[in-house]
Amino acid sequence: MKLINKIKGNPVLKVFSLNSLSVGIRLAGGIIISKIIAQFLGPAGLALIGNLRNVLSITDSVSTLGFQNGIVKYVAEHQKEETKLKEILSTVFFVLLGVVAVLSIGVFFGAGYFSEVFFKDAAYKWIFKMIAFAMPWYAGNIFLISILNGLGNYKKVIKVNISGNVFGVLLSAVLIIYHQLNGALIAVALSPALLFIFSFIMLRGEISLSTFIRKPFFKVTILKNLFYYSLMTLVTVVTGSLVTLYIRNLIIDLYGEIQGGYWEAVNRFSSYYLMFISTLLTVYFLPKLSTAITNKETKTVFYSYYKTVMPLFGIGLFLVFVFKYVIITTLLSDEFLPVGPLFKWQLAGDFLKACSIILGYEFFAKKMTKAFIATEIFSFVTLYLSATYFIKQYGAEGAVMAHAFTYALYLGLLLVVFRKKIFA
């Protein structure tokens, strides 16, 4: 009873518990949809859907200029200062409105071109026209969610995520079952836009948004402050998505869509268990790193992560490797059994990635923009070059070999960058 009361009284544990529930629902939804895709569309369909997801990642970031983290920070800092909050929200709203309008028009009229670039086939231009109409709602949802985050209402943010995930799974299941590949593409394109409805409902009780964006307002200093967060986000999401698209398309061009689907499958598994690492880092370790002032304090945070989280994560990865074929047949289908040999390299790379993520979060905690961008570019260039070489030599397995190779070098680089904090 005392333990339960202690959990209820601890705000960090409460947020972590709610967020874990959200992650769990998202994970379950992802598994269900992966199973449906595997049964109805097979590896080739999974590869095409993976391409569209990468396109939407780029769309989300570019349409919001990567402002999400900046909006959260400045809304949190000035939520009780109505004039300052008006300057922030009005500036961001009208800038994004202009950006989204230009991008939507560009995507609509360039639909055929984008279909050729991302799908190697002009037949999918209709999905890009749909994205063009949905883009304002993508950006609107991210804008509203960022405000909710900044206001500190984690419960409502998590409720939006849970509601959106449940609705997205139901929509995807129905569309895939009745409309096969086209239904899957429609579901991927529309689900993020429909989240706007949930975020708008949740924000209504917090602030009157019309009060803050009634008249156009533009302040250059606010955009300058947001620029640093924008740069970090855009470099990571846009460059990362483009490299991922390149790798998948290279596999498809050289070995076919089925091989591309195998690589997409192992990536999906990876994203599922890494969700728990990223959640734990965001909720617990990032605030700790942000408040750590001395090298000794930062070292303590690093070591607590390596002593508590990494051993458990390592055991989890070992179990995934041992039972990989059971996992493949249970969550996907027998058609995906050739994915098995890819696991050893993917799991090795994911362990190295998890070791490096905590060090990478120090860039955000201490606002080390230039160092962050330099190390990110290093990792993406390494992945691009190594994937090109290994894929030509070993097929889809070469992509996961490149993944492990890249994170081995990336971890080594971060150990050098933060050597004074790690070995203080």
N, C-alpha and C positions, 0 to 999 in steps of 0.2 A: 504493500500500500504506500509506504514511504517512497519507494522507487517511482511509482506511478505519479505521485504528487510532485516529486522532484522533476520528472519529465515535463509535467504540465506547467510547472513554474519556470522552466528554462526556455527563454524565447528562441535560442539557437536550436535546441532539440525539437521544439514545436515546429519551427519552419522546416527543419531537416526531415521530420516525420511526414509532414504534409507534402513536401517536395518528393520524398521517396515514394509516396503514394502516387503522385503524378507520373514519376518515372516508371513505376511499376505498371500503371495503366497504359502508358505509351509503349512500353516494352511488349506487353501482352497484345496490344493492338497491332504493333509492327509484326509480331510473330504470326498473328492470324492472317494479316494481309499477305505476308510472304508465303504462307501456306496456300492461300487462294491463288496467288499469282503463279506459284509453282505448279499447281494442279491444272489451271486453265490456260496459262500462257507459256510455261516452260522457261528455259534459260534465255532464249532469244528475247522474249517479252520482258524479262527482268532486266536485260541489258538496256533496252530502249527506255524503260521507266527510269532506270538509273541516270541516263542522259538527261531526261526531263527534270529530274530532281536537282541535278547540277545546274541546269539552266535557271530554275527557280531560285536557287541559292544566290546566283549572280543577280537575278532580277530584284530580289528582296534587298540586297545590300546596295546596289546602285540606285534603286528608286528612293531609298531613304538616305543615300549618301553615307551610309555607315554611321549614322548619328546616334544609334540606339544607346550605347553606353554613355555617351555625352549627355543625352537627354536625361537619362536616369540620374547622373551625377548632379546636374545643375538644377533639376526639379527638386531633388532631395535637399540641396543646399538652400534653395530659395522658396520652398513651398509656403512659408509664412509671410513672404514679402510679395504682396499682390502686384505691385508695379513691376518688380523685377521678373516675376513669373510671367506676366503679360508679355514683357519684352522677349523672353525666351520662347514661349509657346507660339506667339504670333510670328516671330522671325522664322522659326523652324517650319511652322505650318505653311506659310506662303512660299517659302523657298522650295519645300518639297512638292507643293502643289504645281509649281512651274516645272520642276524636274520631271515629275510623273507625267504631266501633260505632254512634254516633248518626247519622253521615252515611249509612252503608249502609242503616239502617232508613228514614231519610228519603227516600233515593233510591228504595228498593224500593216504598214505599207511595205515593210521589209520581211514579211512573214515567209515568203518563198525563199529568200536568201538565207534566213536563219534556219529554216527547215533543212536546207542543203548542208549548211555548216555543221549543225548539231546532230542531224539524223542521216546525212548522206542521201536524202530523198526529199524532193519537193512535195511529196504527197502529204506531208504532215504540216503544211503551212496553216491549216485550219486551227491547229492547237495553239499556234503563236498568235493568231488573231483573237482567240479566246483569252490568252494571257494578256494581250493588249487591253482588253476591256476589264479584266480582273485586276490589273496592276494597281489602280488607285486604291482598291480595297486591301491589297497586300500591304501597301505603304501605310494606309490608314490604321490597319490593325497593329503594325509594329509601332507606330507613333503613339497610339492609345496605351498599348501594353507598357511601353517605356515610361509613360507618365504614371501609370499605376505603380510600376516598380519604384519610380522616384519618390512617390508619395508614401512608400513603405508598406503598401497593402499587399503583402505577399499572399495572403489567403485568396484574394480576388484574382490575382495573377494565376495562381495554381488552379483555381476553379475554371478560369478561362481555358487553360491548357487541358484540363481533364475533360471539360465539355467538348472542346474542339476535337480532341483525340477520339472520344467515343463517337461523335457525330461523323468524323472523317472515316473511321473504320466502317461504320454502317453504310455510308455513302459509297465508299470504295467497293465493299463487298457486293452491293446491289448492282453497281455499274459494271463491275468485272464479270459477274455471273451472267448478266443479260447482254452485255455489249463487248465482252472480251477485251482485246487490246485497246480499242478506242475508248471503252468505258474506263479502263485503268488510267489512260492519259487524261481524260476529262476529270477524274477524281483527284489526281495529283495536282492539276491546274486549279481546280475550284476550291479544294479544301482550305488552303491558307486564306483565300478571300472571304470564305464564310465565317472564319474566326472573327472578322470585324464585328459581326453581329453580337457575339458574346462579349468582346472587349468593350464595345460601345455601351452595352447594358450595364456592365460592371462599373464603368467610369462615371455614369450618370449620377450615382449617389455620392461621388467624391468631390467633383468640382463641376461648375457650369462652364463647359468648354467654350460656348458661344461668347461668354464674357471676355475671354482672353484672345479670341481670334476674330472679333467682330470687325475690326478695322485693320487693314494691312499695316504691318509694322516691320521695319527692317533695321537691324543693328549689326554693323560689321564686326564689332568686338565679340559678339556672341558667336558668330560664325568662325572667327579665328580660334576661339576657345574650343569649339566643337571639331575643328579641323584635325587636331591631333588624334582624337578618338576615331574620327572618320578614316584617317589614313591607315591606322592599325587594322581596323575592321575590313576595309576594302582590300588591303594587301593580302590579308589572310583568306577571306572568303572568295574574292574574285580570282586571285591567282591560284588558290587551292582548287577551286572548282574547274578552272580551265585546264590545269594539269591533270586532274582526274578524268575530265572529258577526253583529253588527248590520249591518256593511257587506255581508256576503254575503247576508243575508236581505233587506236593502233592495233589492239588485240582483234577487234572485229574485222578490220581491213586485212590483216595477215592470216587470221585463223577462223574467222566467221563469228556470227552473233552468239552461237552457243558457248564458245569459249569466253566471249565477253560476259555472258550471263553467269558463268562459273565464277569469274573474278568478282562480279557484282554480288554474288551470293555470299562469298567469304567476307566481303566488305560489310555486308549487312549484319552478319553475325558479330563482327568486330564492333560496329556502331552500337549494338545492343548492350554488351557488357561494359563498353567504355562510357556509356551514359552515367553509370553509377560513379565512376571516377570523376567525371567532369562535374557532376552534381555536388559531390563531396568537396571538391576543390572550390567551387563557387560559393557554396553556403558556409563552409567552415574555414578552409585554409587561406583563401584570398583575404578575408578580413584580418586574419592573424598576420599575414605578411604585410598588409597595409599599415598595421599598427606597430610592427616590429621596427625599431629605430636603429639599433646597433647591429653589427655583423653577428654578434653572439646570439642576439634574440632571433635573427633570421635563421641562423644555423639550427637553433632549437626547433623552429617550425619545420624546416626541411627534414631533420632527423626524426621528428615525431611521425611524419608522413612515411618515411622509408621504413621505420620500425613497426608501424601499426598497419598501414594500408597495403604496402607492397608485398609482404609475405602472404596475406590473405588473397590478394589479387593473383599472385604467382600460383598459389594452390588452385585457384579457380581456373586459371589458364591450363594448368596441367590436367585437370579433370575434363575440360573441354577437349583437349587433345586426345585423351584416352577414349572418350565416348563420342568422338567426332562423327563416326558413321551412324550412330544411334540418333544423334542430334540432327544430322542431315536428313535422314529418312523420316524422322518424326516431324520436324519443322518445315521441311520442303517435300521432296519425293525421291524415289529411287533414281529418277532421271538426273539428279544432282550428285550422285555418288562420286563422279570424277573430281569433285571439289576437294575430297579428302586429302590428297597430297599437298594441296595449297596451304593447309592449316599450319604446318610446322613453321613455315616462314612468316605467315601472318601473325601467329601467336608470339613468335620471337620479336617481331617488329612492334607488336602492341605492348609487350612487356617493356621494351626500351622506350616506347612512346610514353607510357605511364610514368616511367622513371624521369623523363625529361619534362613532362607537363608542369610539375610543381615548380621547376626552375623557370619555365617559361612564364608562369603566373607572376613571378617577381618583376618582370617587365611592366605588367599592368599595375601591380601594387605600387611601384616606385615611378610610374610614368616615364619609363625609359624608351621613348618612341623610336629614336634612331637605331638603338641597339636591337630593339624588337624587329624592326623592318629588315635590318641587315641579316639577322639570323634566320628570319622567315624566308627571305629571298634565297639565302644559302641552301636551306632545306628543300625549297621547291626546285631550284636549279639542279640540285643533286638528285632529287627524285626523277625529274624529267630526263636527265642524261642517263642515269642508271637504268630506268625503266625502258628507255629506248634500246639500250644495249641488251639487257637481260631478256626482254620480250622477244627480240629477234633471234636469240639463242635458245630460249626455253619455253616460249609460248606464254600462256596465262600465268604459269608458275613464275616466270621471270618478273611479273609485276609485283608479286608478293616478296620475291627476293630483293627487289629494289626497295620495297617498303622497309624491310629489316635493315638493309644496308644504309638507307638514308637516316633512320633513327639512331643507328649506331654512331654515325658521324655527327648527327645533331646533338645527341647527348654528350658526346666528347667535347663539342664546341661549347655547350652551355657549362660544362664542368670547368672549362678554362675561363670562361667569362665570369663565373661566380666563384672562382677558386678561393677568394679571400673570405667569402661568406660561408662556404661549405667547410673549409678546413681551418676556420678561425680558431 
